Amino acid sequence: MTDVFRLPTPGEVGAFYDEANELITRFQGGNMHYGYWTGPDDDSSFEVAGQRLTDIVIDKLGVRPGDRVLDVGCGPGKPGVHLARRTGAAVLGISVSERDVALAGARARAEGLADRAVFQHADATALPFEPESFDAVMLLESIVHIPDRAQVLGQVSRVLRPGGRAVLTDFVRRGEDLEQDAETQAAVAAALWAWRAAPLVRAEDYPGFAEQAGLVIDEITDITMQTMYTYPRTYEAMREYAERHDDLPEDLQRILDMGLDEDFDPDMVSEGVIIVALHRP
Ligand SMILES: C[S@@+](CC[C@H](N)C(=O)[O-])C[C@H]1O[C@@H](n2cnc3c(N)ncnc32)[C@H](O)[C@@H]1O
């Protein structure tokens, strides 16, 4: 049996996405990240809400035509290709999933952007690039898989030129740390493991991570209230799929089996999402 308290390795994360990325993008409107809804009355599709979050991150990156942008954890390439098209920048996307890289490259070719959106297999914890070789780095929901946030930010800092910017999204714990019995701890660890996610950090940890990495935080934005509609929608899409097909990967089936939290109270959200914008001095 899997030890759910074990931290996911880059290889294990890559194997998870090799198997699940096409279904996750199907459940999440073409991306593999949270959607951004303005409130309970916003009935935007997942595709629209996901694109909105991509655009918010791109706005914060502030890149210009001709800039070189590293997209860390590119998934099947929708955000990276969009970034290249919208800004005129040249994007190099990386992932630990070969299947991500293949799909992202195919998307860039299909959209006529293969000259400015290129994808390759690489691990963010050991970036194979020269120092100061990028103007900006985007980490859209990829750092969530990396247990040592400060270490990967150190890699980002090394490849950024002075003055270059990085923008990331991360999953965080919020509010008081509640005492958890062993059963709850195991359930939380199992849910994280099912997505090959690393243990959650807190927004308050980020200044320390940035300092260790030689980066400066410009802004931390809590988007929990805008993104909290993501999980119920992903879950419903997964459930509908499972009713008609019998090929749901084991990890996604496990997520489905865990069920939705019926007592979900928006005022007591203990897990959330932040956007962090940083620059290299
Ligand atoms: C939740 S998906 C996000 C994909 C894409 N950024 C998006 O928003 O649609 C996480 C991505 O991060 C990648 N990833 C996770 N750990 C990584 C690492 N150590 N190095 C490179 N990529 C990694 C995964 O392979 C996957 O492509």
The ligand as a Gaussian input file, in Angstrom:
#p B3LYP/6-31G(d) Opt

LIG

0 1
 C       -1.650000      21.407000     -11.944000
 S       -0.643000      21.184000     -13.368000
 C       -0.610000      22.826000     -14.052000
 C       -0.363000      22.827000     -15.543000
 C       -0.418000      24.210000     -16.221000
 N        0.488000      25.154000     -15.607000
 C       -1.824000      24.770000     -16.158000
 O       -2.011000      25.703000     -15.383000
 O       -2.703000      24.285000     -16.878000
 C        0.991000      21.032000     -12.669000
 C        2.102000      20.958000     -13.687000
 O        3.364000      21.121000     -13.017000
 C        4.266000      20.152000     -13.513000
 N        5.307000      19.923000     -12.506000
 C        5.146000      19.476000     -11.238000
 N        6.341000      19.345000     -10.627000
 C        7.287000      19.746000     -11.528000
 C        8.711000      19.852000     -11.494000
 N        9.431000      19.485000     -10.422000
 N        9.330000      20.309000     -12.605000
 C        8.626000      20.649000     -13.727000
 N        7.291000      20.558000     -13.802000
 C        6.617000      20.108000     -12.724000
 C        3.385000      18.959000     -13.798000
 O        4.012000      18.014000     -14.622000
 C        2.192000      19.652000     -14.437000
 O        2.466000      19.942000     -15.792000

